[in-house]
Amino acid sequence: MGQFLDPALLLLLEQSPAHGYTLLNRMAEFGLDFLAPTVIYRALREMEDRGWVTSTMDEETTQGPPRRVYALTPVGRAILACCIAQLKGTQQVLEYLLALHDELAPDGVAPATDHTSTPEEVTMRLVIPANGADLDAPTSPIFGRSQMFILVDPETLEFEALSNPALDAPGGAGVQAAQTVLQRGVEAVIAPSLGPNAFRVIQAAGIPAYRMKGATVREVVAAFNAGQLARLETPGADHVGIGGGRHRRGRA
């Protein structure tokens, strides 16, 4: 996984200049949170030596000593384009390997990515973004910035309320939110829309997404059970940065 460190850092700096501490905290989005901080900062220094990034001291810091802010250079942007091209090639190889594995799987053995129900798997869980912690909570207009996620069995209405750890994230909220709910084993995502990054994460996991219909979580579940929800086939607008990174600031 360490081979993805350089493209991950470059991609985050393409999004916006950032402190090293901010970059370190966002490594979890790429599954790189196991890397020691010294590894991250050494990579940034090496990138600066190569001319991929520049750094300046943030003199406006109000607490503690000034912190170094990193920004992408034109050379770094060109390197990022090369990294993305290589990753796309890697993606094709991985897809071929997985497809070949599925083809060779013994009869009756479902591939690891198969989310269809089996006789032993009699329940499923939907995830619905909400601004409250129960079935009568109002639904959230933005998936990545919802206050809560309600994970609910549409048949029994048994549910779990999960706080959204990405609510106040400075960026990448959609990806963090998508990873959070996928880790809880949901079988379907229901949302008003999904930003490009969240959409790719959920699509790559093979989880279906549906367009939300209903003012409360309970109404959404009823619409799902009635077959009234259309599939989300394309990503919606990117909500990164709305309200200065905290969507709630923009609301009364």
N, C-alpha and C positions, 0 to 999 in steps of 0.2 A: 504493500500500500504506500510505502514511502516514496515510490516513484511518482506519485501524484502530487507531492508537496509543491513543486515548482509551479505547475499549472494552476493549482488551487490558489496559491498566493497571488499569482499574476491575475487570475480571474477576479479575485476580491478587490485588487487594486484597480482593475479596469472598471469595477463598479463605482469605486470612490477611493480617494486617498484615505489612509487609516493609520492609527497608532499600531505599533507592534503588539501591544496588549490586546487590542481589538481583533487583530488577525489571529492571535493565539486562541482567543475564545471562540472563534468561528471555525476552527479546525474540525470540530465535531460534525459540522454539516457535511464533511467529506470523509468521515470515518477515520480522521487522522488525529483524534484527540489523545491517542496513545503516545504520540511523539513528545519528547521532553521539550520544554521551552527553549533550552539552549540550541536544540536542533533547528527550531523555527527561526530564532534570531541569527544563527550562523548562516542559514539559507538566505535571509534578507541581506546580510552583509555581503555575501558572495554575489547576489544579484546586483547590488550597488556597485561592487567592483567591476562587474561585467558591463555596467551601463544599462541594465534592464530597468532599474528603479533609481530614484533619487530620494534623498531624505533631508528634512529640515527640522529644526527644533521648534516645537509649539510654545511660543513665548506667552500665549494667552492662558495657559493652564493656571487655574486659580489655587489648586491644592498640590503641594509637593513640588518637586523639581520639574522643569520643562521636559516634555516627552517628545520623542522622535516620531515624525509623521512621514510615512512612505508614500510615494506616488509613482505611477507607471510612466515610463519614457516611451517615445516612439519605437525605440529598439525593443523594449519589453513587450510592446503591443505586437510587434512582428513575431517575436519569440512565442507569444501566446497563441498566435494564429497557427504557428507550426505545431505547437503542442496539441491544439484542438484537432488538427488534421491527423496527427498520430493517434490520438485517442479514438477518433472515428474509425481508424483502421483496426485498432484493438477491439473496438465494439463489434465490428463485423466478424472478427475471429471468435470472440466470445459467443456471439449469437449462433455462429455455425457449430461451435463445440456443444452448446446447450441443446441445439436442435438435433444434432447427431446423437447425443446422449438420450434424449427423449425417444428418438426413433429406435434405439437399441434397447430401451427399457423392456424388461420381460412383460409379457401379457398379464394384465391385472395389476401391475405395479404403477401407480400414478406418479408422474414426474413431480419433483419437489415444488415446481411452480404451479402445479395444477390446483386451483382453488374450488373445484367442483365438490359438491357434498358427497359423502360416503355414508353407508348405513350407520357407522359409528358417529358421524358428524351430523347431528340432528339439529343443531342450532347455528345461527349466524349472528353477526353483530354488524350493525350499521354505525357509522360515525356521522354526527350532525353538529356543525358549529353553532354555538348558542351563547347568549349573554345571560346565563343563569345556570343553575345546577340541578334542574329537574325536567320532567317531561313537558311541563307547562311553561317553560322558559321561552322567551322570544328567540327566534333564530337570529344569527349574526349575518350581516350583509357581506362580510369579508372573511374568508376561511382562515387565512394566516394570522389575522389579528382578532379573532374571536376570543372572548374571555374564557370560554370553556368548550370542551368537546363532550357531547353526550354519546356514549357507546351503548347501543340499545339492541336487544333481541326483538325483532319486529313481531314475533309470534307471541311471546310471553310478556313483552314490555318490561322485562327486567333490564335495568340500566346501571351504568356507572358514569359518574361525572368526573371528568379529567381536566384539571387546569391546563391552560395553554402556556407552555414554557416560553413560547416565541412571542408572546403578546407585546413585550417591551423590547424585543430585539432590535438593534440598530439597522439591521438588514438581513435578508435571507429568511424572513419570517415564514414564508410559504414553504420553503424546503424543510425548515426545522419542524413546523407543524405537521407536514406530511410524514416525516420520519417518525415523529412521536406517535401518531395514530397507527401507522403501519406496524410499529413495534408492539402494539397491543393486540395484534391479530385480527383486525377488522376485515370483513369480507366485501364491504362496499362503502364508498364515500359519497355523501350527499352534500352538495354545496351550491350556493348561488352561481359561482364560477370558480375556476382555479387559475391562478397566474401561471405563466409559462413554466417556471421552475417546479412548482408544486405539481403541475400537471404531468411533467416528465417523470418525476419521482414515483407518482402513483401509477402512471401507465407502465413504467418499467417493472413495477412489482406485480403487474398483471391483475390489479384490483380495478373493478368497474367503478365509474363515477357517474352520478346522476345529478341532474339540475334540480335544485331545491324548489319545492312548491309548498307553501304553508307558512303561517305567521308564528307558529310554535313548534316545538319538537314533536309533540304528539300529533299535530296536523300533518307534519312531514311524514311521519311513520305511517299514518293512515293513507296518505297519498301513495306511498311506496307499496303498501300492501294491496292497494287497488290497481296497481300497474299504471299509475298516472304520471310517473316521472320519466322524462326523456334522458337518454344517455348524453353525457358531456363528451363530445367527440373532439373538440378543439379547445385550446387554452384561451382564457380570457385576458383582460388587461393586467399588466404588472402593477401591483400595488406597493412596490418597494418605496419607502421614503415618505408615504402619505403622512401628513401631520407631523413632519420632522422626525419620522421614525417611530412615532407613537400615535396610532390612528385615533385614540381616544381624545387627544388634545384638540382634534378638529371638531369635536361634538360638544354640544352644550351639556 
